């Protein structure tokens, strides 16, 4: 069961081609560019569920394989920055949140509103159900994990900033793990955003700490991105269905 999170502003046919080539089951996307709150077939047997408010630049979406789109139980479009899709797969309830945090230069009030919305959505998911978050958090959790071992590994990137601390604090509040940081990778497979000479890690996958053992791998696909600047983060999850 493959899960990917990334930021996308390009051609959806290219997305479908990449998903098919990489055998991807699901993607979280940001900046979908379409208006409204709808579901749209993008070709190749994939469906995009998305939410855009008044044509603003902020938007979130989840792309599913057609097989999984039939398993959707509920879609909640909370805001143009947060949405959640609940699926039932062979009796297992799986909740997928796509989120897009305000950028560093935004007002603190806007950032606090985002984290409040996300907290509320997570609190509404029963503890016994699987929960995965794929987000452009616009923050750097940084390399190393001293004092934060319960929510992240040692393999982040560069230094933590204020927004990165917000991510770590959020993970602690809801007992989730920042999956990207648990797998030792070369720099090129940790950097999620590259523009000119600037390299950062701002896109993350989170899962419940108690389900971390189900994650087989997580890395950036350095050479297979159809997005501009942002790069695909791929997470391989092995879910045991009883």
N, C-alpha and C positions, 0 to 999 in steps of 0.2 A: 504494500500500500504506500504509494508515493505521495508526499505532500510538498508543495513548493510555495514560497512566498516571494513576491517581488513587486516592483513598481513598474508600470507600463504605460507608454503613450504612443505606441506604434500601430502596426497593422494586425488585426485580430486573426487573419488567415495565417500569418507567421506564427502566432501563438499556438494555434491549433496544430500546425505542422511540428513545432517543437515539442508539444505535449505528446503527440503521437510517436515521434522519434525517440523520446526519452521515456516512454511508457509511464506518463504522469497521470495520477488519478484526480488530483485537485490542485488548484492554485489560488492563492490570495493575491489580489491585484489592487493597486491604487492608481488614481488618475485615469479612469476609464473613458472620460471625454464625452460619453453619451448623456443625455438628459433623462430624468425620470427615475422611477423605481420599477424595473422590469426584468424579464428574463429574455435572453436573445441567443439563438443558435449562431455559433461563430464558425461552423464547418468542422469537418473531421470527426463528428460525433461528440462535440463538446458544447456545453451550454454555459453562458455567462449570466449570473445573477448580480445585479448592480444597483447602486443608489447614488444619485446626483441631485443636489438641491439647487434649484434656480440657476443651473448652468455654471455654478461656481467651480473654481479650480480643484477644490477638494472633492474626492469621490472614492468609493471603495467597492470592491466586487469579489465574487468567488466564482471560479470556473470549475465545472465538474464534468467528468466523463459522463456520457449519456446513461450508462448503467447506474451510476450513483445519483444522477439527477432524479431518477425514479424512486430513490430512497429518501428524498427530502421530506421531512416531517413539518418543518416550520422555518420561515425566513423572517427575521426581525431586522428592519432597517432603522436603526436607532437615530443616526444622524449622517451627515455627509462624511463623517470620519470613522464611524463604527457600524458594523453590521455583523449579524451572527446567523449561521445556517446550522440547523439541527438535522442530522440524518440517523436513520435506523438501518444498520447493516447487519443482517443475520442475528437480530435480537440485541445488538450492541448499539447504544446511543452515543453518537459522536457529534460534538459541537465544535464548529470551526468559526473563529472570529477573524475578520479582516479589519485592520485598523490603520489609520494614517494620522500620526501625531502632528501638531503644529510645528513649524520650523523654528529654529533657534531664535530668530529675530521677532517672533510673535509676542504679544503681550502675555504676561504671566496668567492673567485671568482666563485667557483662551486655553492655555495649557492645562490649568487646573480644571477647567470644565471638561476637557477631553479625558483626563484621568478619572474624573468623577463618573463620567458616562461609562467608561470601560470597567471601573470597579462595580458599578451597578449591574452591568450585563453579566460579568463573571459571577457575582453573588447570586444571580438568578439561575445558574446552572447547578443541578444537583451534584453533590460530591461523588456519587457513584458513577457518573457519566464521564466519558472521555472529553477532554477539552484541549484544543490546540489554538494558538493565536499566531497568525502570520501578519506582521506589521512593518511598516516604515515608521519607526519610532523617532527618527530625527534626533538621535542621541548616541553617544559613544560610551559603552559600558567599560571599555578599556581592557588592557591586558593584566592578568593576575586576578586573584580572587581572595586575598587575605581579608578575613572578617566577613566574607560573603559566600563562603563555601557551600552553604545550603541551597543557594539559588543559581550559582554559575561556576563554570570551570575556569581554567587558567588561560584559555586561548582566545581572548578577545583581541582587540587591535588598538595600539597606541594608548593615549591617556583618556581617562574618564572625564566627562564634562558634567555640568549641572543637569542637563537633560538625561545623560546616562545614569546619573544617580537616581533620577525619578523612575527610570526603568527598573533598576535594582530594588528600590523601595517598593515599587508595585509588585514585583515578583515575590518579595518577602511577605507582603500583605496577603497575597492570594495563594502562597505556597506553590509557586510554579518555578520552573527552571528555564534559564536562557540557553536553549539547546545549542546554538552556534558555538558557544564557548567551551564545550566539553570535548571537542574533537581537535586533535593537534593537526594543523594543516599549514601548508606554505602560505605566505602572505597573499598570494594571488587567489587563494581559495578561501580567504577570510574577508577580503575587501569587497563590500557590496556596492560601493559608489565610487566611481572614478571619473574625474573631469579634469582634463589638462594634467597638471602635476599633482593634483589633490586626490588622495586616497583615504577613504573612511569606511567605517562599518556602522550603518544606521538601520539596516533591515534585519529583523530577527524572527526566529520561530521559538515559541514558548510552549511547554507542555507541563502537566502536573508533575510535581517531583516524584510522586509515587508511581508514575508511568514512564519515568526516564529510561528504565531498562528496556522499554519497547523501541527505543530509537537506535537504529542500526548505524546511521551515519548522518552527517549534516555538513554541507560545504557549499561554496559558491561555484557556479559553473562559469569559469573565467572566459571560456571560448565559445559559449553558446547562449548569448543573450540577444534578444531582438529588441530590447529596450534601450533607450538612450541614457547613458551615464549609469543608471542603476543596473545591477546584475542579478541574475537568478540565484536565489538561495534554495537548495534542494535538501529535503529531509526525508530519509527512508524510515518508515515506521512499520514494525511487524506487529500486527494486532492479532492476538489469540482469541478467536471466536469460539465460545463454548457451545 
